[in-house]
Amino acid sequence: MVDRNMQDFYGRLGRINRAHDSGGGFEAEGALGMSYYNARRKPARRPGILGPVVLVMMTVIAIKATVLASIGPERYEERIAALRAGSSVEQAGAWVLQADPLTAVIAGRLRTALF
């Protein structure tokens, strides 16, 4: 025979255990419980897109500066000119890889440091 009171009791125990497992539970008056620590916790920050974009831009500039320092500005411009004469994808690559002032400064410092 099934005892309904025992089923209700074990069901309530299961709900209480699930609440305790998830961090909830009874908090006595004046005790430092989960609500105290959750209120002090810093809100979660959403990851922004700015960090990865800046990282990719810095990496591209570093690669451009390294190539410019290793092959020299004349050969670099020849290669960029060859890209400009290509398809639209190659022209976009030429626009990204063109030697901007920051790349030239970094390449000059790399060239003096390496050679």
C-alpha positions in Angstrom: 0.0 0.0 0.0 1.2 3.5 -0.8 1.3 6.1 1.9 0.5 9.5 0.4 2.0 11.3 3.4 5.4 9.7 2.8 5.3 10.6 -0.9 4.6 14.2 -0.1 7.3 14.1 2.5 10.0 12.7 0.1 8.8 15.1 -2.6 9.3 18.0 -0.2 12.8 16.7 0.8 13.7 16.6 -2.9 12.6 20.2 -3.4 14.6 21.3 -0.4 17.7 19.4 -1.5 17.5 21.0 -5.0 17.1 24.4 -3.5 20.2 23.8 -1.2 22.2 22.5 -4.2 21.5 25.6 -6.2 22.6 27.8 -3.3 19.3 28.7 -1.8 18.0 27.9 1.6 16.8 29.4 4.9 18.6 32.4 6.2 18.2 33.3 9.9 17.7 36.9 10.8 21.1 38.7 11.1 23.0 35.9 9.5 25.3 36.5 6.6 23.7 34.2 4.0 23.7 34.0 0.3 21.7 37.2 -0.2 24.5 39.2 1.6 27.2 37.7 -0.6 25.2 38.0 -3.8 24.5 41.7 -3.1 28.2 42.3 -2.7 29.2 40.4 -5.9 30.1 42.5 -8.9 27.7 42.2 -11.7 28.8 40.0 -14.5 30.3 42.0 -17.4 29.2 41.2 -20.9 32.2 40.5 -23.1 32.6 43.4 -25.5 33.7 43.2 -29.2 36.2 46.0 -28.8 38.9 43.8 -27.2 39.1 41.2 -29.9 38.9 43.8 -32.7 41.8 45.7 -31.2 43.8 42.5 -30.8 43.3 41.6 -34.4 44.3 45.1 -35.6 47.5 45.0 -33.4 48.4 41.6 -34.8 47.9 42.8 -38.4 50.0 45.9 -37.8 52.8 43.7 -36.1 52.8 41.3 -39.1 52.9 44.2 -41.6 55.8 45.8 -39.7 57.7 42.6 -39.5 57.4 41.9 -43.2 58.2 45.5 -44.0 61.3 45.4 -41.8 62.5 42.1 -43.2 62.1 42.7 -47.0 62.5 46.5 -47.1 60.1 49.3 -48.2 60.8 49.0 -51.9 60.1 45.3 -52.2 57.1 45.7 -49.9 55.6 48.4 -52.2 56.2 46.2 -55.2 54.2 43.4 -53.7 51.4 45.8 -52.7 51.4 47.2 -56.2 51.0 43.6 -57.5 48.1 43.1 -55.2 46.4 46.3 -56.3 46.5 45.0 -59.9 44.7 41.8 -59.0 41.1 40.9 -58.3 38.8 42.7 -55.9 39.8 40.4 -53.0 43.5 41.1 -53.7 42.8 44.9 -53.9 41.1 44.7 -50.5 44.2 42.9 -49.2 46.4 45.6 -50.7 44.3 48.2 -48.9 44.7 46.4 -45.5 48.4 45.7 -46.0 49.5 49.1 -47.3 52.2 50.7 -45.2 50.6 53.2 -42.9 52.7 55.6 -40.7 52.4 53.4 -37.6 53.6 50.4 -39.5 56.5 52.3 -41.0 57.6 53.6 -37.5 57.4 50.1 -36.0 59.2 48.6 -39.0 62.0 51.2 -38.7 62.6 50.3 -35.1 62.5 46.6 -35.8 65.0 47.1 -38.6 67.4 48.9 -36.4 67.0 46.3 -33.6 67.3 43.3 -35.8 69.8 44.3 -38.5 
